[in-house]
Amino acid sequence: MNGQRHATVVAAATLALTLTPLIGIFEGLGWAFPVMLTIAMIATAGSLMRAAGRGQGLQTLAMAVTLVVILTAGFGGGTGLLFVVPMPATFEHWASLAQDGVGAIIVNAPPVEATGGIMFLTVLGVGVVAILHDMFVVGLRTPALAGLTLLTMYLVPVSVAPDATAWFWFILPAVAYLWILGDDNLRRVSAFGHRFTGAGQLVGRSFPSPMARTARWSATGFVAVTLLALTLVPANTSGLIDNVAEGIQGGGESYGLGDVNPWAQLSGSLTRPEEVDVLRVTTDDPNPRYLKMHVLDELTSDGFGPNDYDGTQDLDSLDDPGDEVYTAEIENLQLEAPVVPVYGAPADLDIDGDWRIDPDTGVIVGDRSDMGDVEEYTLRYAEPAPDAETLASAAGMDPGDERWDANTARPDVPELSEIVADATAGADTVHEKVLAITQFLSVSNGFTYSLETSDAGNDEAILDFLETKRGYCQQYAASMAWMLREADVAARVVVGLSQGSRVDGNEWVLTSHDYHAWVEVYYDGPGWVTFDPTPASGVPGSVTFPWAREPAEEEDPGEEPSGNDITPEEPTAAPTDENGQTLPPEEGASGGPSEEAADGAAEPLLPFHPGWLALLPLLAVPFAPALWRGGLRRRRLRPGTLTAQTAWDEAMDLAQDYGVSIPDSYTPRQAAGVLAAAAPDAREAAAALGSAMALHRYSPRGADPAGLADALRDLYAELDKNAEPRAKYRAMFWPASLIAKASAGRAEQSARLSRRSARTTDRVRSALRRPRRSNNRDRHGVGGRA
């Protein structure tokens, strides 16, 4: 193996070692095959271009084309031409996969399943890094820069989920980097020829350097000191993706990948391609409402965010609400969050772990506990239901209340102030302002539900939503709460889960598409009251609230209003059953986010797409030289074509493959002697081949080819037996005789082209050359007299 091929193998192997932290990110090892195949094929493409004598530009281009072929075959969704050539639809499919992958990264907690968009982004990222790594190590011979690519592959999984990758994963990337540096240094030193020991003794190229032991101990010390530093120095436990998501979503408390960053979790869950069951609830409440998780009551120019939940109290401080109390047994399927989802006003909570309640918001927060450690819990709760008449006559929060500033604070946005002033014109009481803003955000005013919008929260996003009138619960809730604060009404945003879907009787299932946001408004007396401005047709498991309407002036006192009775002009109205659950839309009607998600989402992609089968022929590329060499040997030894000349050609090629040097000036008998020295047990076979070739050259009768095939087989077996392992593999997978023939063929072709070009040039010059004129013209002589 020459230096470049050896460096290619080292580059691919070191990059593969650096991928070990991915074991803590993905479930199982299904990701390993496409990732390792990507690295191997990119390395093979670069090696073949280098063997062809092409420059770095064409090498990089070949590796990039290989990556595109891999992505088309594995993640093209069948849109590629012959599964390997990308078409315009392929790039659209890739864009969709990338979007799904980013959303899944924000939402899911490691370990995640190696499918769909996450796997596409992984293979794409590994492929790009593999191209740069090969370029640094082999093409440009700058191994120090390879530390950047290795560091990239190590830091990505560590920064995404530091808890999923332990400190010992650093050992292999560090060893890989030292391997690259040591191998490159050895190749550079070996290029100078033989070396000498400290005592002046001549040694071969493969003899270890006198400083090798010092280098090994230095490398071991470097790795040990680095690991000690990683163990002792405290590190930030929040991942890079979480920090980026926090900055995008408008700040607030930092949450890990499995936790609920209120805005990131909400938007990511609603737009994820597949629906995942989160909770299973069994309750005696015939019409359960929403499960509260987070309360966002801090409003800045970046949007709503949760507070720090300071001043929490023991769960023993839960008060008996006095109303009808329901019991819910909740089974945790996949939820990981630092808060407990609860209904209404909790009266009692039986749950494992240390949990405390925030009295201002009613949020139950973990004290070093997480829902990921809870399999099930039991909740006793009440659902306060104030009537519309009570709310119509109730005042709002007293400006002297210590909570007033926190729940009415808002940035100065003149454009929004004008919109609120117009929307609440003529509204005097708190309830009138709430109904006016609810009506402003209604379908009758042109607002529609759509998931095809950017996340809302900051002032610019709110204004964009009010202008385009398109959005989902995130935009509706943030806009309503902000507008109420502009009208001096205490309001806040709540994030949690909607009602879900009834499975059977008193059992409900809540999925990732049931994440929802709504608004709580404060009334003097009733306290915090729930309002949902989002159109019910867009929310699976939406619940309507009977108090979210104008109180009826003429109402039959003997008629009991239904639990979810809403006037026809109510903007959030939707068909409900006898228990108040939202019924599915009729055929042809809009199905809300679940249908929209289903329309744009296919089944989860398997790690092994059928398109991978198109890549199987490419796996034979490394074995192509061996197959070619074997076919040439069989053709020479075929009885119909076997002669002394073909047998001798095969013997000389075997000698070249196994590194036996035979000068061209040697006679056949001299060459046979060299072969006999290299393969002592095949001395008679070598002598027979040499004698046959001598007779073929010098005897008019020629040579009898009988027995030459057996002689060649004996010589082949003996040469292979006596060769070193490295020479065996080189003779098998990269025969030197083929390389020599290819080089000679290229040289002959180049010479032929040069001769042809020279003849063409001469013809052109001859055609363009003007004939010379004679000065004598009509004279017949040049001397004498005329």
C-alpha positions in Angstrom: 0.0 0.0 0.0 1.5 3.3 -1.1 1.6 6.4 1.1 -1.5 8.0 -0.2 -3.7 4.9 0.1 -2.3 4.3 3.6 -3.2 7.9 4.6 -6.7 7.5 3.1 -7.3 4.4 5.3 -6.0 6.3 8.4 -8.2 9.3 7.7 -11.3 7.1 7.3 -10.5 5.1 10.4 -9.8 8.1 12.6 -13.0 9.8 11.6 -15.0 6.6 12.4 -13.4 6.5 15.9 -14.6 10.0 16.5 -18.2 9.0 15.8 -18.4 6.8 19.0 -20.2 9.6 21.0 -23.2 9.0 18.6 -23.8 5.8 20.5 -25.3 7.9 23.3 -27.5 9.9 21.0 -29.2 7.1 18.9 -31.2 4.1 19.9 -29.3 0.9 18.9 -26.7 0.8 16.1 -29.0 1.1 13.1 -27.2 4.5 12.3 -23.8 2.9 12.0 -24.2 1.2 8.6 -25.3 4.3 6.6 -22.7 6.4 8.4 -19.8 4.0 8.0 -20.8 3.3 4.4 -20.8 7.1 3.7 -17.2 7.4 5.1 -16.0 4.4 3.2 -17.4 5.4 -0.2 -16.2 9.0 0.1 -12.7 7.7 1.0 -12.8 5.3 -1.9 -13.8 8.0 -4.4 -11.0 10.2 -3.2 -8.4 7.4 -3.4 -9.5 6.4 -7.0 -9.1 10.0 -8.2 -5.7 10.2 -6.6 -4.6 6.9 -8.2 -5.7 8.3 -11.6 -3.3 11.3 -11.0 -6.0 13.9 -10.6 -5.6 17.1 -8.6 -7.2 18.1 -5.3 -10.0 19.9 -7.1 -11.2 16.8 -8.9 -10.7 14.7 -5.8 -13.0 17.0 -3.8 -15.6 17.0 -6.6 -15.6 13.2 -6.8 -16.2 12.9 -3.1 -19.0 15.5 -3.2 -20.7 13.7 -6.1 -20.4 10.4 -4.1 -22.1 12.1 -1.1 -24.9 13.3 -3.3 -25.4 9.8 -4.7 -25.5 8.4 -1.2 -28.1 10.9 -0.1 -30.2 10.4 -3.2 -30.2 6.6 -2.8 -30.8 6.6 0.9 -33.0 9.7 1.4 -34.4 10.6 -2.0 -37.7 9.0 -1.3 -37.6 7.3 -4.8 -37.4 10.7 -6.5 -34.0 10.2 -8.0 -33.3 9.0 -11.5 -32.3 5.3 -11.2 -32.3 6.0 -7.4 -28.9 7.7 -7.6 -29.2 10.8 -9.7 -31.0 13.7 -7.9 -33.9 15.5 -9.6 -35.6 18.7 -8.5 -38.1 16.7 -6.5 -35.2 15.2 -4.6 -34.0 18.5 -3.3 -37.5 19.4 -2.2 -37.7 16.1 -0.4 -34.3 16.9 1.3 -35.5 20.3 2.4 -38.6 18.7 4.0 -36.4 16.1 5.8 -34.0 18.8 7.0 -36.9 20.8 8.5 -38.3 17.7 10.2 -34.9 16.8 11.5 -34.4 20.3 13.1 -37.8 20.0 14.7 -37.1 16.5 16.0 -33.8 17.6 17.5 -35.5 20.4 19.5 -38.3 18.1 20.7 -36.9 14.7 21.3 -34.7 13.6 24.1 -31.7 11.3 23.5 -31.5 8.5 22.8 -33.6 9.0 19.6 -34.6 6.7 16.8 -32.2 6.9 13.9 -34.9 7.6 11.2 -36.2 10.4 9.1 -34.9 13.9 9.2 -32.4 13.3 12.1 -30.7 10.5 10.1 -30.6 12.6 7.0 -28.9 15.5 8.8 -26.5 13.0 10.4 -25.4 11.4 7.1 -25.2 14.9 5.4 -23.0 16.3 8.2 -20.8 13.2 8.4 -20.3 13.3 4.7 -19.3 16.9 4.6 -16.9 16.4 7.5 -15.5 13.3 5.8 -14.7 15.3 2.6 -12.9 18.0 4.6 -11.1 15.4 6.7 -9.8 13.5 3.7 -8.7 16.8 2.1 -6.7 17.8 5.2 -5.1 14.5 5.9 -4.4 13.1 2.4 -4.8 15.8 -0.2 -3.2 18.9 1.4 -1.0 17.0 3.9 -2.0 19.3 6.7 -2.9 16.8 9.5 -3.0 19.4 12.2 -6.1 20.9 10.5 -7.7 17.5 10.8 -8.2 18.3 14.5 -10.9 20.7 13.5 -12.9 18.0 11.7 -12.4 15.6 14.6 -13.4 18.2 17.1 -16.5 19.0 15.1 -17.6 15.3 15.1 -17.0 15.1 18.8 -18.6 18.4 19.9 -21.9 18.0 18.0 -23.3 15.1 20.0 -21.7 16.4 23.2 -23.2 19.9 22.8 -26.6 18.6 21.8 -27.0 16.3 24.8 -24.1 16.5 27.3 -25.8 14.1 29.7 -26.0 11.4 27.0 -22.2 11.4 26.3 -19.8 10.5 29.1 -16.3 11.9 29.5 -14.6 8.6 28.4 -15.9 9.2 24.9 -13.1 11.8 24.6 -10.4 9.0 24.7 -11.0 7.7 21.1 -11.1 11.1 19.4 -7.9 12.1 21.2 -6.2 8.8 20.2 -7.4 9.4 16.6 -5.8 12.8 16.4 -2.5 11.5 17.8 -2.7 8.7 15.3 -3.0 11.1 12.4 -0.1 13.2 13.6 2.1 10.2 14.2 1.3 8.5 10.9 2.0 11.7 8.9 5.3 12.2 10.7 6.4 8.6 10.1 5.6 9.0 6.4 7.6 12.2 6.2 10.6 10.7 8.0 10.4 7.5 6.0 10.6 9.4 2.8 14.3 10.2 3.5 15.3 6.5 3.2 17.0 4.4 5.9 17.4 5.7 9.4 19.9 5.2 12.1 19.5 4.5 15.8 21.1 6.7 18.5 24.1 4.3 18.5 24.6 4.8 14.8 23.2 1.4 13.7 21.4 1.3 10.3 17.8 0.3 10.6 14.9 -0.2 8.1 12.1 2.3 7.5 9.6 0.3 9.7 12.0 0.2 12.7 10.5 2.2 15.5 12.1 5.6 16.1 14.3 6.0 19.2 11.9 8.7 20.3 8.8 6.6 19.8 8.7 5.5 23.4 8.9 9.2 24.6 6.2 10.1 22.1 3.9 7.4 23.4 4.3 8.4 27.0 3.8 12.1 26.1 0.6 11.2 24.3 -0.7 9.1 27.2 0.0 11.9 29.6 -1.8 14.4 27.3 -4.9 12.3 27.2 -4.8 11.6 31.0 -4.4 15.3 31.9 -7.2 16.3 29.5 -9.6 13.7 31.0 -8.7 14.8 34.5 -9.5 18.4 33.5 -12.8 17.3 32.0 -13.6 15.5 35.2 -12.7 18.3 37.6 -13.7 21.4 35.8 -17.5 22.0 36.0 -19.2 22.2 32.7 -22.5 23.8 31.6 -25.2 21.1 31.6 -27.4 22.7 29.0 -26.7 21.8 25.4 -25.9 24.1 22.5 -29.1 23.4 20.7 -31.1 24.3 23.9 -29.3 27.6 24.1 -29.9 28.3 20.4 -33.5 27.4 20.7 -33.8 29.6 23.8 -32.4 32.5 21.9 -34.8 32.0 19.0 -37.8 31.4 21.2 -37.4 34.5 23.2 -35.4 33.6 26.3 -36.8 32.2 29.5 -35.7 29.3 31.6 -33.2 26.9 30.0 -34.5 23.4 29.4 -32.8 20.2 28.2 -33.8 18.3 25.1 -36.3 16.2 26.8 -37.9 19.0 28.8 -40.5 21.5 28.0 -39.2 24.7 26.7 -42.7 26.2 26.5 -42.4 27.7 23.0 -39.9 25.2 21.5 -41.7 22.2 22.8 -45.1 23.5 21.6 -44.1 24.4 18.1 -41.8 21.4 17.6 -44.5 18.9 18.8 -47.2 20.3 16.6 -45.1 20.3 13.5 -43.3 16.9 14.0 -44.1 14.5 11.2 -45.2 11.5 13.4 -47.7 11.6 16.3 -46.3 10.2 19.5 -48.5 9.2 22.5 -47.4 11.2 25.6 -50.0 10.5 28.4 -52.8 8.1 29.1 -55.5 9.4 31.5 -58.2 7.5 33.2 -60.6 9.9 35.0 -64.2 10.0 36.4 -64.5 13.5 35.0 -66.9 13.2 32.0 -65.4 16.2 30.3 -61.8 16.8 31.4 -60.4 20.2 30.3 -56.8 21.2 29.7 -53.7 19.9 31.5 -51.6 22.8 32.8 -47.8 22.5 32.6 -46.2 26.0 32.4 -47.4 29.5 33.1 -45.7 32.2 31.1 -46.2 35.5 33.0 -43.0 37.4 32.3 -43.4 39.6 29.2 -40.5 41.4 27.6 -39.9 42.6 24.0 -38.8 39.1 23.2 -42.1 37.7 24.3 -43.6 35.6 27.1 -41.5 33.4 29.3 -41.9 31.5 32.6 -40.6 32.9 35.8 -38.1 31.2 38.1 -40.9 29.6 40.2 -39.4 31.0 43.4 -41.2 30.7 46.7 -42.5 27.2 46.0 -44.3 25.3 48.8 -44.8 21.7 49.8 -47.6 19.7 48.2 -49.1 19.5 51.7 -50.2 23.1 51.2 -52.8 22.1 48.6 -56.2 23.3 49.6 -59.5 21.5 49.3 -61.3 23.5 46.5 -64.7 22.6 47.9 -66.2 22.0 44.5 -66.9 18.6 43.0 -63.6 16.7 43.1 -62.5 14.3 40.3 -59.8 11.7 40.3 -57.4 11.1 37.4 -54.9 8.3 37.1 -52.3 9.4 34.6 -49.8 7.0 33.0 -46.6 8.6 31.6 -45.8 7.2 28.2 -43.0 9.4 26.9 -43.2 12.8 28.7 -39.9 14.2 30.1 -40.4 17.6 31.8 -39.5 19.4 35.0 -43.2 20.1 35.7 -46.3 17.8 36.4 -49.3 18.2 34.1 -52.4 18.8 36.3 -56.0 19.6 35.7 -57.9 22.6 37.2 -57.3 23.2 40.9 -55.3 20.2 42.4 -56.6 19.0 45.7 -54.1 16.1 46.2 -51.2 14.6 44.2 -49.7 11.1 44.7 -46.5 11.0 42.7 -43.0 9.7 43.1 -40.1 12.1 43.6 -39.7 15.5 45.2 -42.3 18.1 43.9 -43.4 21.5 45.0 -46.1 23.9 44.0 -45.7 27.5 43.0 -48.6 29.3 44.7 -48.8 32.2 42.3 -49.1 30.1 39.1 -50.3 26.7 40.4 -47.4 25.0 38.5 -46.0 21.9 40.2 -42.2 22.0 39.8 -39.7 19.2 40.4 -37.1 19.6 43.2 -34.4 17.6 41.4 -37.1 15.4 40.0 -38.3 15.0 36.4 -41.3 13.4 34.8 -38.9 11.1 32.9 -38.5 9.2 36.2 -42.3 9.0 36.8 -44.3 6.1 35.3 -47.7 7.1 36.7 -49.3 9.4 39.3 -52.8 10.0 40.7 -54.4 13.5 40.9 -57.5 14.7 42.7 -58.7 18.0 41.4 -61.7 20.3 40.9 -62.7 22.3 37.8 -64.0 25.7 38.8 -66.7 26.9 36.4 -67.7 30.6 36.9 -70.8 31.6 35.0 -70.8 34.5 32.5 -73.0 36.7 34.7 -70.5 36.5 37.5 -67.6 37.4 35.3 -69.6 40.2 33.7 -70.0 41.9 37.1 -66.6 41.1 38.5 -63.7 43.6 38.5 -60.2 42.9 37.6 -57.0 42.7 39.6 -56.6 45.6 42.1 -53.7 47.8 40.9 -52.6 47.8 44.6 -52.1 44.0 44.5 -48.5 43.0 44.7 -49.1 40.8 41.6 -50.3 43.7 39.5 -47.0 44.8 38.0 -45.9 41.3 37.1 -49.1 40.4 35.3 -49.7 43.7 33.5 -46.2 44.7 32.5 -45.6 45.0 28.8 -43.2 46.7 26.4 -44.2 50.0 24.7 -45.4 49.1 21.2 -47.3 52.0 19.8 -48.7 50.1 16.8 -50.1 47.4 19.1 -51.6 50.1 21.5 -53.5 51.6 18.5 -54.9 48.1 17.5 -56.0 47.4 21.1 -57.6 50.8 21.5 -59.7 50.2 18.4 -60.6 46.6 19.3 -61.8 47.6 22.8 -63.5 50.8 22.0 -66.7 51.0 24.1 -65.6 48.2 26.5 -65.6 49.3 30.1 -65.4 46.2 32.3 -62.8 43.4 32.3 -65.1 40.9 30.8 -66.2 43.2 28.0 -62.5 43.8 27.1 -61.8 40.1 27.1 -64.8 39.4 24.8 -63.9 42.3 22.5 -60.3 41.0 22.0 -61.6 37.4 21.6 -64.0 38.6 18.9 -61.1 40.6 17.3 -59.1 37.3 17.0 -62.1 35.3 15.8 -62.7 33.6 12.4 -65.4 36.1 11.7 -62.7 38.8 11.7 -60.6 36.9 9.1 -58.2 35.0 11.4 -57.5 31.4 10.3 -55.6 28.5 11.9 -52.3 27.5 10.2 -49.2 25.7 11.2 -47.3 27.2 8.2 -46.1 30.2 10.2 -43.0 31.2 12.2 -43.0 31.0 16.0 -44.7 34.0 17.7 -43.7 35.7 20.9 -41.8 39.0 20.4 -43.4 42.3 19.4 -42.6 42.0 15.7 -44.0 38.5 15.5 -47.2 39.6 17.2 -47.7 42.5 14.8 -47.0 40.2 11.8 -49.7 37.8 13.1 -52.2 40.6 13.5 -51.5 41.7 10.0 -51.5 38.3 8.2 -54.2 36.8 10.5 -52.7 33.3 10.2 -51.2 31.3 13.0 -51.8 28.6 15.6 -52.3 28.5 19.3 -48.9 29.9 20.1 -49.7 33.1 18.2 -53.3 33.3 19.3 -52.5 33.0 23.1 -49.5 35.3 23.0 -51.4 37.9 21.1 -54.5 37.8 23.3 -52.6 38.0 26.6 -50.4 40.9 25.3 -53.4 42.8 24.0 -55.2 42.3 27.3 -52.2 43.8 29.1 -52.3 46.7 26.8 -55.9 47.2 28.0 -54.7 47.1 31.7 -56.1 43.6 32.3 -54.0 41.1 34.2 -53.4 38.1 31.8 -50.8 35.4 31.2 -50.2 32.5 28.9 -50.5 28.9 29.9 -48.8 26.0 28.0 -49.9 22.4 28.4 -51.9 19.7 26.7 -55.5 19.8 25.4 -58.2 17.3 26.1 -56.8 14.6 23.8 -58.9 11.8 22.4 -61.3 9.5 24.2 -60.2 5.8 23.8 -63.0 4.0 25.6 -65.3 5.2 28.3 -63.3 7.2 30.8 -59.9 6.7 29.2 -58.1 9.4 27.2 -54.9 9.5 25.2 -52.9 12.7 24.8 -50.3 12.8 22.0 -47.6 15.2 20.9 -50.1 16.9 18.6 -52.2 17.8 21.7 -49.7 20.4 23.0 -51.6 23.6 23.3 -51.4 27.2 24.6 -54.2 29.3 26.0 -54.8 32.4 28.2 -55.7 33.0 31.9 -57.4 36.3 32.9 -57.7 37.4 36.4 -61.1 38.4 37.9 -61.6 39.7 41.4 -63.4 36.8 43.1 -63.2 33.9 40.6 -59.4 34.4 40.3 -57.6 33.1 37.2 -60.1 32.1 34.5 -59.3 30.1 31.4 -59.9 31.5 27.8 -58.9 29.8 24.6 -58.8 32.2 21.6 -57.6 29.6 19.1 -60.3 28.3 16.7 -61.6 25.0 18.0 -61.5 23.5 14.5 -57.7 23.8 14.6 -57.1 22.1 18.0 -57.5 18.4 18.5 -59.3 17.8 21.7 -60.4 21.4 22.0 -62.7 22.3 24.9 -65.1 25.2 24.8 -65.9 27.3 27.9 -69.5 28.5 28.6 -68.3 31.7 30.3 -66.5 32.9 27.2 -69.6 34.7 25.9 -72.0 37.6 26.7 -74.4 36.7 29.5 -77.9 36.1 28.1 -80.4 38.8 29.1 -83.4 36.6 28.5 -82.7 33.1 29.5 -85.0 30.4 30.7 -84.1 29.8 34.3 -85.4 26.3 34.2 -83.2 25.3 31.3 -79.8 23.9 32.3 -77.0 25.0 29.9 -74.9 22.2 28.5 -71.4 21.9 29.7 -69.9 23.4 26.6 -72.9 25.5 25.3 -71.6 28.3 23.1 -73.6 30.9 21.2 -73.4 30.6 17.4 -71.4 33.7 17.0 -68.7 32.4 19.3 -65.5 32.3 17.2 -64.1 29.1 18.7 -67.3 27.1 18.3 -67.0 23.5 17.0 -69.2 20.5 16.9 -69.1 18.7 20.3 -70.6 15.5 21.6 -72.8 15.1 24.7 -69.8 15.3 27.0 -68.4 18.3 25.3 -65.6 16.7 23.4 -64.9 18.2 20.0 -66.2 16.0 17.2 -64.1 15.3 14.1 -64.8 17.7 11.2 -67.2 16.6 8.5 -65.9 15.3 5.2 -64.4 18.1 3.2 -63.9 20.4 6.2 -60.6 21.5 7.6 -59.2 18.9 9.9 -56.9 21.1 11.9 -53.2 20.5 12.7 -53.5 16.7 12.8 -54.7 16.5 9.2 -52.2 19.2 8.1 -49.4 17.3 9.7 -50.7 14.0 8.2 -50.9 15.5 4.7 -47.3 16.6 4.8 -45.8 13.7 6.7 -45.0 10.3 5.4 -44.2 7.2 7.3 -41.0 7.4 9.3 -38.1 6.6 7.0 -36.2 3.5 7.9 -32.4 3.7 8.3 -32.2 1.2 5.3 -34.1 2.7 2.4 -34.6 0.5 -0.6 -32.5 2.9 -2.5 -29.5 1.6 -0.5 -29.6 -1.4 -2.8 -28.5 0.7 -5.7 -25.3 1.3 -3.8 -24.4 -2.3 -3.4 -22.6 -2.5 -6.8 -20.3 0.3 -5.5 -19.2 -1.9 -2.7 -17.4 -4.0 -5.3 -15.2 -1.1 -6.3 -12.4 -1.9 -3.8 -12.4 -5.5 -5.1 -12.3 -4.5 -8.7 -8.5 -4.8 -9.1 -8.6 -8.3 -7.5 -11.4 -9.4 -9.8 -9.6 -8.0 -12.9 -6.3 -9.7 -11.9 -8.0 -13.0 -11.3 -9.8 -12.9 -14.6 -6.5 -12.1 -16.5 -4.9 -15.1 -14.8 -7.7 -17.5 -15.8 -7.7 -16.2 -19.3 -3.9 -16.9 -19.7 -4.1 -20.4 -18.2 -7.1 -21.4 -20.3 -6.1 -24.6 -22.3 -6.9 -23.0 -25.6 -4.8 -19.9 -25.1 -2.0 -21.3 -22.8 1.5 -20.9 -24.4 5.0 -20.5 -23.0 4.6 -16.8 -23.6 1.4 -16.4 -21.7 2.7 -18.5 -18.9 5.9 -16.5 -18.7 3.9 -13.2 -18.7 1.8 -14.5 -15.8 5.0 -15.5 -13.9 6.5 -12.0 -14.4 3.3 -10.4 -13.2 3.2 -12.6 -10.1 6.8 -11.6 -9.3 5.8 -7.9 -9.7 2.7 -8.4 -7.5 4.7 -10.0 -4.7 7.6 -7.5 -4.8 10.2 -9.8 -6.5 12.4 -7.5 -8.5 13.6 -9.0 -11.9 15.6 -6.7 -14.2 14.4 -6.5 -17.8 17.9 -7.4 -19.0 17.8 -10.9 -17.4 17.4 -14.0 -19.6 14.5 -16.4 -18.9 16.8 -18.8 -17.1 18.3 -16.0 -14.9 14.8 -14.7 -14.1 13.8 -18.3 -13.2 16.7 -18.3 -10.7 15.4 -15.2 -9.0 12.0 -16.7 -8.8 13.4 -19.9 -7.3 15.2 -17.9 -4.7 12.0 -16.1 -3.7 10.0 -19.4 -3.6 12.4 -22.2 -2.7 9.8 -25.0 -2.7 8.7 -24.0 -6.2 12.3 -24.2 -7.7 11.3 -26.9 -10.2 8.2 -24.9 -11.3 10.3 -21.8 -11.9 12.9 -23.8 -13.8 10.3 -25.3 -16.0 8.8 -21.9 -16.8 12.2 -20.5 -17.6 13.2 -23.4 -19.9 9.9 -23.2 -21.7 10.3 -19.5 -22.3 13.9 -20.0 -23.5 12.7 -22.6 -26.0 9.9 -20.4 -27.1 12.4 -17.6 -27.9 15.3 -19.5 -29.3 14.1 -22.9 -30.6 12.5 -23.1 -34.0 10.3 -25.9 -32.7 9.0 -23.7 -29.8 8.0 -25.1 -26.4 5.3 -27.6 -25.3 2.9 -25.8 -22.9 1.9 -29.1 -21.1 2.4 -28.8 -17.4 3.0 -25.0 -17.4 -0.4 -24.3 -15.8 0.5 -26.6 -12.8 3.9 -24.9 -12.6 2.3 -21.5 -12.4 -0.1 -22.6 -9.7 2.8 -24.0 -7.6 4.7 -20.8 -8.0 1.7 -18.7 -7.1 1.0 -20.7 -3.9 4.7 -20.6 -2.8 5.0 -16.9 -3.4 1.9 -16.2 -1.4 3.0 -18.5 1.4 6.4 -16.8 1.8 5.1 -13.2 1.5 4.4 -11.0 4.5 0.8 -10.3 5.4 1.0 -6.8 4.0 2.5 -8.0 0.7 -0.3 -10.7 0.5 -3.1 -8.1 0.8 -1.3 -5.8 -1.6 -0.9 -8.5 -4.2 -4.6 -9.5 -3.8 -6.4 -6.1 -3.6 -4.0 -3.8 -5.4 -1.7 -5.8 -7.7 1.3 -3.9 -8.8 1.3 -5.5 -12.3 -2.1 -3.9 -13.1 -0.8 -0.5 -11.9 2.3 -0.9 -14.1 0.1 -1.8 -17.1 -2.2 1.1 -16.5 0.8 3.5 -16.2 2.4 2.1 -19.3 -1.0 2.4 -21.1 -1.3 6.0 -20.1 2.2 6.8 -21.1 1.7 5.1 -24.5 -1.6 6.9 -25.0 0.1 10.2 -24.1 2.9 9.5 -26.5 0.4 8.6 -29.2 -1.5 11.8 -28.7 1.7 13.8 -28.8 2.7 12.2 -32.1 -0.8 12.8 -33.5 -0.7 16.4 -32.4 2.7 16.9 -33.9 1.6 15.5 -37.3 -1.5 17.7 -37.2 0.6 20.7 -36.5 2.9 20.0 -39.3 0.0 19.6 -41.8 -1.5 22.9 -40.7 1.9 24.7 -41.1 2.4 23.1 -44.5 -1.0 24.3 -45.6 -0.4 27.8 -44.4 3.1 28.1 -45.8 3.3 30.3 -49.0 5.3 29.1 -52.0 8.5 31.0 -52.6 8.9 33.2 -55.7 11.9 33.1 -58.0 13.5 36.4 -59.0 14.5 35.0 -62.4 10.9 34.7 -63.6 11.3 34.3 -67.4 15.1 34.0 -67.4 16.5 30.7 -68.3 19.9 31.3 -66.9 21.7 33.2 -64.2 25.0 33.9 -65.9 26.3 35.0 -69.2 24.7 37.4 -71.5 21.2 37.5 -72.5 
